């Protein structure tokens, strides 16, 4: 899910772009298995407007829609005089150490990540930094927001309440909700993450997302929790 969310974000940025507008919310719904082969992506402006627009992108393969994302695009304004962020900064990647916890997850995407963990990490609560050296599309420069959104789905695995596999529990997310109060920069994504498992099969992974300049938004992932 993580790489395709970055690719879909790139497609949204290219959807009838306008000067003075910025992506502020990305709402991904995962409708089924994400194909590993050929697929098509379509985009549209669902709700046009002078200062507020709603965009949509769809990933389809074999006649089936796998992911739908809707995005609010809002006008940029000079609000420096009243700007404030209540979320605290987390220690940077230079203050974090190597993290082997992600090796429990299979796949080439996870192996591609450099992961650094802030001291105090535990099941259900953690602060990590991740980065990926690869471009989203071969031969095309990857913007910072596309690079970082393309790693955000990994949040559901960085502070798992239980280890995956065996006779443990599965807890896949069926969505990815991202709210951005500013455009991020750089190659490092910081995740300040909390994981909640409810008593009736539903969980929630909640993260404040950071770049090296501090918090720039939040993400939420609803989970279906089931015994393997």
Secondary structure, 3 states (H helix, E strand, C coil): CHHHHHHHHHHHHCCCCCCCEEEEEEEEEECCCCCCCCCEEEEEEEECCCCEEEEEEEEEECCEEEEEEEEEEEECCCCHHHCCCCCCCCCCHHHCEECCHHHHCCCHHHHHEEEEECCCCECCEEEEEEEECCCCECCECCCHHHHHHCCHHHHHHHCCCCCCCCCCEEEEECEEEEEECCCCCCCCEEEEEEEEECCCCEEEEEEEEEECCEEEEEEEEEEEEEEC
